[in-house]
Every structure is written in C-alpha cells, then in structure tokens.
Amino acid sequence: MFLRIDRLQIELPQPKDPDPNAAAAVQELLGGRFGEMSTLMNYTYQSFNFRGADKLKAYRDLIANIATEELGHIELVAATINLLLTGSTKPDSPENAPLRVGKDVRNTHHFIATAQTALVGNSMGAFWTGDYVFSSGNLVLDLLHN
C-alpha cells in the first residue's frame, strides 16, 4: 500500500524559457536503463520476491520503503520534464506550423506521442522495458546492484 500526499518532494521553479532538449536529457533519468523507472521496479520486485522475510524483516522493509521513495522520484522527474516542455509550442496558424520546434529537438516523441509531456522511455524515445529490472533473490547482490 502507498500513501500519496498531493505535492512534490521539493518546489520546482518554472524555467524562464522552455528547453525541449534539456527535457530530453532529463528523460533519460526517468526511463533510461538506469533511470528512476528501473530503480523503482528493481526495489519493488526485490521487495515482492524477498526470501526469508520472516527472519530478515528489517531488510525487506528497507527495500520496500526505498521502492516507495522511488515512486516520488518518478513524479519529481516527470514534473521537471513537463516544466521544461511547457511553452515550447504556441497556438498559431497552420502556415506557421505550431509544432515546428519539434523538428529541431532531440526527442521528437515529446511532440508526436505525448503532447509535450514526460514519457515512459529514455532520452531518445525508446520506451522503458521490464528487461531493465534486476531482482536476483540474493539480498547482498541486489543491494550491490542498486
């Protein structure tokens, strides 16, 4: 069970100017192989699959609590991406192509597939995959991986 408090962990200032390329770089922190999505799912599945929880409850609880913290990190990183994309397009006439900025950015998925918002993928638009999850069943190995 998770308890959700409707606020970010820290205040994020609105950037002076939109920066879709910076949003693409931050996108790697969200959905890249070693990003927050992977970290969340690593800890989550390590806590689900924890063996010997009756004898090692403190360690299982630690891993489960870190998983919950990672959920907040995902929200924070996604909010950062969304702030960097806000204002990157403006309503305009069709002959002025309102989405023209999308042709010059590193991650076109922000403009094509997600309405200028965060996506579940890396900085180049490749979607996050469960193949990134590491859950060995060995407490020491899992903690070293994390």
N, C-alpha and C positions, 0 to 999 in steps of 0.2 A: 504494500500500500504506500502511496506517496501522498504527502500533504503539500498542496500548492498554495503559495502566497502570491497574490497578483501584483508583483513588482519584480524588477530586475535586481540582481545582487548588488549592482553599482549603477550610478547615474551615468548615462552615455550622452555626451553633448552632440548636438546636430552639427555635422561638418559645415563649414562656410560654403563649400561648393560640392556638388555630387562628384563621386570618383568611382566609376564603374570598374576601372582596372584595379583599384585598391580593393573593391568588393570582391573581385575575382581572386585576389591574393588571400583575403580573409576566408574565402570559400574553402580553400584548402584546409584551413583549421577546423572547418565544420565537417566536411565529407571526404577528406583525403584518407589515405591508408592509415595514417597515424593521427587523424583528427579526432575531434570530440565525439563524433558518432561511433567511431571504432572504440574509443576509450569507454564510452557508456556501455556499449554492448559487451566489451570484454568483461568489465566488472559485473554487469548484470548476469551474464551467463556463468561467470565464475561463481557468483553467489548462488544461482539456481542449482548448479551442478556440484556444489561443495560436498565433499565426502567427510563423514565424521563430525558433522556439525554439533552433535550432542557433546562431544569431547572438546571441540575447538570452537565453541560458540563465539567467543570474543573475536576470533579471526574472521569467521563468516559474517558476523555483524559489521566488522570494519569494512569488509569488501562490499557488502550490501549498502552500507551508508555512503561509501565513496561513489557507488553507482548512482545513488540519488543525487549527490552533489554534481555529478557529471551531467545529469539532466538539466540542471540550472545553467551549466556552462554552454550547452547547446542553445538554450534560449538566449543567452547573452551574445554568443557569436552570431546567431541568426539576426538578432536585433542590430548588431553592428553592420552586417551586410545590408540590411534593409535601410539603415540610415545613410550608408554610402551610396545607395542607388536612388534614394528619394530626390526627386527633382532632376533626374538625368534626362527625362523626356518632358516635353511641353506640348499641350494641345496646339495644333497648327493645321493649316490647310493641307490637303493631300499632295499638292505640288511641292510643299516644303518638307515632306516626309518626317512626321513627328518622331519616328523611331530611328532616324538616320544615325544618331550617335551609336546605335547598336552595331553598325558595320565596322567601327573602329575600335571595338573593345575586345579584350582577351577572352571573355566568356560570353558568347552570344546567347547561351541558354537563359541568362538573366533577362534577356529581351524577348526571346522567342517562346520559351516554355513556361516561364514563371511570373510573368507580369512585373518584372523588375523587383523580384524578391529572392530570398535565400532559397537554395535548392538542396536536395539531399545528394550531394555529389562533390567532386573536387574542383579545383580552380580552372580546369579545362573542360568542365561539363560532363565528365564521366561519372555516372551515378555510383553512389556508395553501394557496397556489396557485403553480404554476410561472410564472404571469403576472408574478410579482414579480421573477423572475430578470432581471438585466441583464448581457449579455455582448455587447459591440459588436464585438469583434475589434480594437479600437483600444486599445493599451496606455495611452496618456495618458488617453483618455476613460474607460476602465474604472477606472483609479486615481483619477481625479477623482470618479467616481460613488461609489466605495467610501469 
